[in-house]
Amino acid sequence: MRVVSESQLADVLSGIGAPPRVVASGNFATPSHALGVLDRTVAEYRLFMLNAQPGIPDRGGVTLETPFVGPGMRGRRTLRYFPSRLSLVPHLLAQTLPPDIVLIHTSPPVDGTVSLGTEVNILPAAIEAVRARGGLVIAQLNPQMPYTFGDAVLACDEVDYAIEADQPLPSPMPRPPSEVSHAIGERVAALVDDGATLQLGIGAVPDAVLATLTRRRDLAVWSEMFSDGVLGLDRAGALDPATPVTASFVFGTEELYKWVDRNPRVRLLRTEKTNDPGLIARQRSLVSVNSALQVDLYAQANASRVRGVIYSGFGGQTDFVVGALHSPGGRAIIALPSWHPKAGVSTVVPLLAGPVTSFQHSFIVSEQGTATIWGHDAGEQAQQIIDHVAHPDARDHLRDTGRKLGFAVR
């Protein structure tokens, strides 16, 4: 690894030929200084990121690519969305979307290594793919990036160039739980026993679920990601101290970042491990809790599109639903409000109009109640969704339409 100035890095990048594909750390670990140097130097390039946040380059000549759309890419004209389970994204990078440059955001060197810190995810696979074709790995070294263990640890020899940038890590905007989110959290918590292993997705509902589990004991975490709610469980004594908290990326408050720094109880692994349904299935009583934009009477969930336009993507939902169903004592839960207050429409629809993100869940939960899905025939599933998940104002329409679809609902 050669540490250079920003102007020296620009000289290196100015020699890049055809428009390169650049894979950069996503979520809240964007290497903004290194990405800024590249954007000022390279006229045209393809930028591949997961859950990109606001502030990424937005100009002609930049083509955005992702299998999971974040607010920084959502609605962009140049966006190329690649549908994929998160566990399979490394195969995309190795086969059809090989990178020419990988930009990573790391800790400073320690004993010949750096740490990918809060964002491991697909980056080890991206580094291997770019190495295989003789591309560049460029690090932004930040003393405020936590040093995390597991697959986050990277030998300095794997990095070609690095620049130094001392900057605080961004955090998501705090979201105080609403009454609806709290009610959903209470209902989901009733489905989580002591000793369970937790996976929770992104959003107000998963956050509310964690806040209601502080009285549980011997919980474990095997998840794609986690945020401050897991720190709350640890402080409440709800986590099994003998089981490492395992995930692929982290985002939250500065307090959380300090907690994960050099914490031997936190292990960040590459996506191929955390999201492998086979490895998920080996975890004890894995309870997967994910949100959705809509569910229908066939117990299918849409977590990807709004009015046909891509909003996010599959993420890890499909991986964890399958893994949880195969985990002994595991449960796959979809949790969502029964009503979209801004749009004034039901989140339960007769039939999804767009692509399905996941299906065959154990339970679907809203603030109205809990529908038991697994083990019931299709008609009873539809009945439970209408009676226990749908908003009262939507139930008559759902019954009428359900009968037309062939469901013998009452």
N, C-alpha and C positions, 0 to 999 in steps of 0.2 A: 504494500500500500504506500503510495506516494502522496503526502499532504501538499496541496498546492493552493495558490491564491485563486480568487474567482477569475482574474484575468488570465492566469495560466490555464485554468480549466476551460475557459472560452477558447483559447488557442487550440487545445486538444479537440474540442467539439467542432471547431470550424473546419476540421479536415474530414468530417463525416460526409459520406457520399449521398446516395439516393435517400429519399425520405425514410428515416429510420423508425422502427417501432420502439417506443420507450415504455418500459414497465416501471411504475413508480409506487412507492409505499402509499397506501390509501387510508381510508377512515380518518382518524385524527393524528396521523403520523406523516402527513405530506412533507417531503423534504423541500420546503418552499424556496430556500435559497438556491439549492442546486438546480431545481426545476426552473427558477427564474433565469439563471445563467444559461441554461439550455435554450429556453424560449427566446432570449435575446440574441442568441448566436445562430440557431438553426432555423432556417426560414420555414421549412415544411417538415412535419413529423406526425407520427401517430402516437397518441398518448393512451396507454392502457392502465386503468386504475380500478380498484374496487371501492364502492361507496365513497366516491370523491366528494369532498366538501367544497363549499363556495370558495372562490379565489383562485382556482386553477386557470391556466391560460384560456382565453376566449377570444380568438382572432382567426382571420383567414389563414390557411396554411396548416392549422392544427385539426386533425381528425381524432375525435374521442372514441375510445373503444372500451367496452366493459361487459361482463356478464351480470353485474349488479350495479344498478344506477343509483347514485347518491345525489344530493341536492346540487352539487357542483356540475353535474352533467344533465340533470333532468330537464327535458324540453329543448335541449340544444339541437340545432339544425344538423350539425355534423356528426351526431351520435350514431355509432354502430353498436347495436346491442346484440350480444351473442348468448342466446339461451343456453344455460348449462347449470347442472348441479355444481355446487361449489367444490365438492370432492373431485370433480372431473376437470376443473379449470387447469390444473397442472398439465393435463394431457393436451389441452388446447395450446398451451405455451410450448410444449415439446414437439407438437405435430403441425398444427395449422397456423398458429400465430407466433412464430418464433421471434423473440426480442433481439434487438441490436444493442440496446443500452438498458441497464437496470439502475435506477436511482433509489437508494435506500437511505433511511434516516436512522442513525445508530448512536450508541453511546461512544465516548472516547475509547481508545485502545486500553485494554487491561491484560497484561501477561500474554501479549501477542494475539488477542482476540478483541472483537467488538460484539455488542449485542444489538439485535434488531429491536430490542426493547418492547414497546407496546404492540408492534405489528409484525407478526411472523407470517401467518396466512399463506399466501401463494409465493412469497418471496424466495424461499429456498429453491423451489422448482424453477422460478424465473432465473435465478442465478445459475443454476445448472444448465438451463437451456441456452442462456447467452454465452456461457463458457464453452459449450459444445460447438458453437459457431464462431468463436473468436471475437465476440463483442466485448463491450466495456461494462464493468461494474463500478459505479461511482457512489461514494458515501458522503452524507452530510453528518459530520461528527458534532454531537450536541451534548455538553455536560449535563443538561437537564433531562436527557433521555434515560429512563431507568435501565439498569442492567438486569435483564431477566434471563432465566436459565432454560434448558431444554434445547429445542431446535433454533432458538433465538441466537445462540452463540455461534459466531462466524469467525474463522481464522482471518487475520489481517491479510494474509497472502491471497485470499479470495477477492480482495478489493484492489482495483487498479489505481484509482485516484480518489482523493478525499478533500473536502473543504471543511473548514471549521465555522460553526455558527451557533452561538450561545443564545437560545431563545426558549421561552416557556412553551410547553406543549398545549395546544388548544384543547378545550373541553366542550362537550355538548351543552347546549342551553339547558338549564335546570327545568324540569317539568313537574310542578307540584301535582300529585295525584288528584284526579277529579273524584267526585262521589261515585261515578260510574266505574272508573278504574279500580277504586278501592273495593267496590262490591264484587267486581269480577275477581280481584285478587283473593278475596275471602273465599269465594266459591272454588277457585283453583286450589288454594291451600288445603281445602278439605280433602283433596284427592292425593295429597302428598303425605306419605307416612314417614316416621322416623327411619333413618337409614337409607333413604332414597338418594339417587344420584340425579342432579338437576341439569337440564339444559334449557336456557331461556334465550329467546331472540331479542330483537331491538324494539323498544317502544314503551309507552306509558303503562300498558297492561303488564308486560313482564316485570317492569320495575315495581309495580304495585304488588305483584305476586311475591317477590322476594321480601318486601316489607312486611308481609303477613306470616312469614315462616320463621321468625326469630325464636319461637318457642319449640321448634322441632330440634331434634338432637341427632348427631352422627350423620348429618347430611354430607354428601360429596358433590363435586361440580365437575362435570365433563361436558364442555360446551364449546360452541364455535367462538363465542366471545363472552365477556362479562364486564359489568360496570360496578358502580359503588354499592349496589345492593348486596353483592357478595361480601364486601368489606363489612357491611352491617351484620350479616350472618356470622361472620368470624367473631366480631366483637360481642355478639350475643351468646357465643358459645354453641351455636347451632351446627358448626362444621366439625366433621371428624378430623382431629388434628393429625391422624396417621395417614390420611389420604391427601395427596397433593391436589390443589386446585388446577385443573387442566383445561386449557383453552388454546385458541390460535391467535386471538388479538384482544386488546383491552382498550376501552376508553372510558373516561370519567373525569373526576376532579383531580386537582393537584394532590389531594390527600390520598387518593387511590394510587396515583403514580408513585408516591413515596412508599406506600405499603408494598407494592410489587417489586420495588428496587432491591435486588439482592436477597429476595425472600425465597428461601429454599422450599417453602410450601407451595410456591407458584411455579408451574411448569407450562411454558408456551411451546406448542408443537406445530409442525407444518400441517396444512389443510388435509393432506392425504391421510393423516393419522386421526385428527380430531373428528373429521367428517366421514370416515370410513364406516359404513353401516355395520360391517362385521365387527369392528372394534367397539362401536357404540353398543351393539347387542351384548357384548361381554360385561358391560358395566351393570352393577347391581341395581335392580329396580329403577331403571332410567326413566324419569318423567320429563318428557319433551313438551315445553310450553312455547307455542308460537302464535303470533297474531295473524289476522287476515283482513283484507278489505271487504270481502264478501264470502258467504257460504250459501249453498243451495240445498234443495230438498233431497238431492242425491248424496249429501254429506261431502260435497266437494268444496275445496277452498281456493279462492283467488287471492293471492298475496302479491301479485305482480303488476296488474294493469288497471288503469282507471279509464273507463269509456274507450277501451281498446288501445289506449296509448300506454307504453311501458312506463311504469312508475318506479319499480325497483328490480325484481328478478326473483329467481328461485331461492338464491342464497343457500343456506344449509337446511331449509325446512324439509325438503324431500329426503335428504340424507338422514335426518334425525327422526322423522316420522317412521321410516322403515326400520331404523336401528332400534328405536324404542319399542316397537311392536314385537321385536324378536328378543328383547331383553327380558329375562325372567322377572315377572312382576312389573314390567315396564308399562308405561302409558303414554300415548301421544295425544296431546290436548291442543285444540285450537281455541283461542280466547279472543273475543272481540265484543265491542259494544253492539247492542241490537239496532242502533239507529245512528245515521250520520247527521249530527245536528246542523252542520253547515249546509249540506245538500238537502236536508229534510227528507231523506229516503231511508228505507229499511236496508240493513246490511244482509238480511236474509232474503234471497230471491228464489223464485221457483226453479230457475235453471240458469247457470252462469252463461253469459253471452260471449265470454272470451276464454282464453286458455286456462286450464286447471293447473294450479300450483301443486296441490297435494290432495290426497283422499285416503279413505280407510283409517280414520282417526279413532281413538278410543272414546274421546269425549269432545263435545263442542260446548263452550261455556260463554254465556253473556251475563250481564247484570240481572237478566230475567230469571236465569236458572241454568241447569246443567242437563244436556242431552246425552244419554248413554248410547253410543253408536255401535261399538264393536259387539258382535254377538247377536245383534237384532236383525231381522229381515228388513228389506228396503222400505217396506211400508211403515214399519214401526219406527225406523230411523227418521223418516219424514215426519211422522206424527210427533216424535219427541222434539225435533227441531222447531216445529210450529208451536208446540205447547210450552217449551221450556227455554228456547233461545230467542225466538222472534219477538219483536215489540208487539204489544197488544193491538196497536193501530194497523199492523200489517197482517194479522193472523187470518182474518176473513178472506182477504185476497189470496193469501197463500193456500188456504184450504180449497178455495174455488179452482185456482189454477192447478193445484196439486191433483185434484180429481181428474182434470182434463189430461194431465200427464200420466194418468193410470194408477195413482196412489189412492188406496181406499182409506183416506183420512177422514176423521170425524170432525 
